[in-house]
Amino acid sequence: MLDSIADFIFAAIVLVIFIPLFAWDRWVVYWIGTIALTRFLSLGIGFVRYRTVSFLHTYANKFTGIVLVCFPILYWVFGMAVTVFVLCGVASLSALEELAIIIRSKKLNRNIKSVFAKDDITI
């Protein structure tokens, strides 16, 4: 649980630091906002359903963290547009997967690997 909270704080700090540093196109700000809203919706639904904070340790969430940490390298190699598209694309899929798992799971399994895992998902 502490690892998930630390990851959440890390992502928030990165956003607070990086958002003001660049002249973002409006679509990027909207995309980042949509990802954040999806994450908060997932946490809200999880809290209502399970009465606890419901951070999940999916492969997609872990991959999103890796891509986020690699942001400076990706930016240097590919430029802003490609980096933002890749990072926001991965983060969007991850956020939507987590939301789908939270909505469809019978019980909270923080260590579920993916939406395709058969652990406690009603299909």
N, C-alpha and C positions, 0 to 999 in steps of 0.2 A: 504494500500500500504506500509506504514512504517513497519507493522508487517512482511510482506513478505520480505522486504529488510533486516530486522533484522534477519529473519530466514536464509536467503541466506548468510549473513555475518557470522552468527553463524556456519553454516555448513562449510564454507570455513576455518574459524579459527580452528574448530575441526580437519579438514583434515590436515591443516598445522602443528598442534601440534601433532596429533596422528601418522601420516605417518612416521615421523622420529623415533618415540619411539619404534617401533616394527620391527623385521626382517620379513617383509612380503614376502610371496611367490609371484613369478612373476604374477601368474594368478590373485591374489587379486589386485595388482596394475593395471593390465589391466582392470579388472572388474570395479574398482573405476573410472578409466579414461573413460571407455565407458559410465558409468552413467553420469559423468560430461559433456562429449560431447553431450549426449542426452539432458541433461538439457539446455546446451547452444544452441543447435539446436532448441529446443522448444522456447527459448527466442528470438532467431533470427527470426524464422518464425513468431512468434507472433508480434514482432516489425514491420516486413515488412507488415503483414496483417492488423494490428490494429493501427500502428503508436504510440504505447505505450508499456511499459514493461508489459508482460502478465503472471505474477505469478498467479497461480490458487490455490484456497483453497479447494481442493478435500479431501475426506476422506483418500485416499491413501497417499497424501502428509502429512496430519496430523499424520497418523499412522507411516510414515517414521520418522517424527520428534520425536515421542514418543520412537520408537525403538532406534534412535540415542542417545537420552538422557539416555536410559537404557543400553547403551553399557558397562559401567563398571560393572554393575550387571550381565549382560548376560555373559560377559567375565569371571567373577569370578565363575559363576555357571556352564557354559557349556564349557568354554575354547575358544580358538581363532577360530578354524576351524568352529565350529557350529555358533558362534556369527557372524563371517564374512559372512557365507553363508546366515544366516537369514537377517542380515542387508542389504547386497548387493541384496539379492533376493527381499526384500520389496522395496528398493530404485529403483531397475530396473523396477519393475512393475509400481511403481508410476511415474517414468520418462517416461515410454512408454505410460502410460495412459494420462499424460499431453500432450505429443506430439500428440497423436491421437486426443485429444479434440481440441487442437490448429489448427490442420490441417483440421478437419471436421466441426468446428463451423462456423456458418454464421456471428456471432458477438461475441465479447469478453464478457464472463460472468465469472468474477473472482471467484464467489461464487458457481460455478457448483460443485455438490457433487461427480459426478463420470462420467465415459464415458457412463454409462448406463442411466444417466438422460436424459430426453427428452428435456431439455432446450436448444433450439437453435442448436441442433446437426442435421446435415443432414445425414439421415440414408438411 
